[in-house]
Amino acid sequence: MGYDLLMKPENRDVAQKLGVATGLMFTIPILVFYACLNFVFHEKDEPTMWAGGAAVIATNIIVGGYVVSAFSEEDDFDGEIESKDANGPRVGAFKTRTD
């Protein structure tokens, strides 16, 4: 079900963006960890702690970039949603029962 939704023509850009973000989330933190462990923080008292922190920061940067790119997409349904009530849906005591 989920894979079929991603392969629809209108969702291919989103699927591609998700695939790239997933690939980056898998590779970049590991590369940053080992690069920082062997080259950047090798003279520190506990280089694994510093390298792990750098990997966490890299992960947060990737997640933040994905969120920003997801929110910057244009909506496909501009103007298609029309509300029956100008103030929004009626809920609670103001809702009209239909049963």
C-alpha positions as CSV (number, residue, x, y, z in Angstrom):
1,M,0.0,0.0,0.0
2,G,2.6,2.6,1.0
3,Y,5.0,1.8,-1.8
4,D,2.2,2.1,-4.4
5,L,1.4,5.6,-3.0
6,L,5.0,6.7,-3.4
7,M,5.2,5.5,-7.0
8,K,2.3,7.6,-8.2
9,P,3.4,10.4,-10.6
10,E,2.3,13.2,-8.2
11,N,4.3,11.7,-5.4
12,R,7.6,10.8,-7.2
13,D,9.3,14.0,-6.1
14,V,8.5,13.4,-2.5
15,A,9.6,9.8,-2.8
16,Q,12.9,10.9,-4.3
17,K,13.4,13.4,-1.5
18,L,12.6,10.8,1.1
19,G,15.1,8.3,-0.5
20,V,17.9,10.9,-0.6
21,A,17.3,11.9,3.0
22,T,17.2,8.2,4.1
23,G,20.5,7.6,2.3
24,L,22.1,10.6,3.8
25,M,20.8,9.6,7.3
26,F,22.5,6.2,6.8
27,T,25.9,7.3,5.5
28,I,26.8,10.8,6.6
29,P,26.7,10.2,10.4
30,I,28.9,7.1,10.1
31,L,31.4,9.0,7.9
32,V,31.4,12.0,10.2
33,F,31.9,9.7,13.2
34,Y,34.9,7.9,11.8
35,A,36.4,11.0,10.2
36,C,36.2,12.9,13.5
37,L,37.5,9.8,15.5
38,N,40.6,9.3,13.3
39,F,41.4,12.8,12.2
40,V,39.8,15.6,14.2
41,F,39.5,14.4,17.8
42,H,42.3,11.8,17.9
43,E,44.2,13.8,20.5
44,K,41.3,14.4,22.9
45,D,40.9,12.3,26.1
46,E,37.8,10.6,24.9
47,P,37.6,10.9,21.1
48,T,34.6,8.5,20.8
49,M,32.5,10.9,22.8
50,W,33.5,13.9,20.7
51,A,33.0,11.9,17.4
52,G,29.6,10.7,18.6
53,G,28.6,14.2,19.3
54,A,29.7,15.3,15.9
55,A,27.7,12.5,14.3
56,V,24.6,13.5,16.3
57,I,25.0,17.1,15.1
58,A,25.4,15.9,11.5
59,T,22.2,13.8,11.9
60,N,20.3,16.8,13.2
61,I,21.4,18.9,10.3
62,I,20.2,16.3,7.8
63,V,16.8,16.1,9.6
64,G,16.5,19.8,9.8
65,G,17.3,20.1,6.1
66,Y,14.6,17.5,5.2
67,V,12.0,19.3,7.4
68,V,12.8,22.7,5.8
69,S,12.6,21.2,2.3
70,A,9.3,19.4,3.1
71,F,7.7,22.6,4.4
72,S,9.0,24.6,1.4
73,E,7.1,22.5,-1.1
74,E,4.1,24.1,-2.8
75,D,0.6,22.8,-2.0
76,D,-1.1,21.1,-4.9
77,F,-4.6,21.8,-3.5
78,D,-4.5,25.6,-3.4
79,G,-8.1,26.7,-3.4
80,E,-9.7,23.3,-3.7
81,I,-10.7,23.0,-0.1
82,E,-13.9,24.9,0.6
83,S,-15.3,25.1,4.1
84,K,-19.0,24.7,4.7
85,D,-18.7,27.0,7.6
86,A,-16.6,30.2,7.5
87,N,-15.5,29.6,11.2
88,G,-14.5,26.0,10.7
89,P,-16.2,22.7,11.4
90,R,-18.7,22.6,14.2
91,V,-17.6,20.5,17.2
92,G,-18.9,19.6,20.6
93,A,-22.2,21.2,21.6
94,F,-22.4,23.1,18.3
95,K,-22.2,20.0,16.1
96,T,-25.4,18.9,14.4
97,R,-26.2,15.3,15.1
98,T,-26.8,13.1,12.0
99,D,-28.0,9.9,13.7
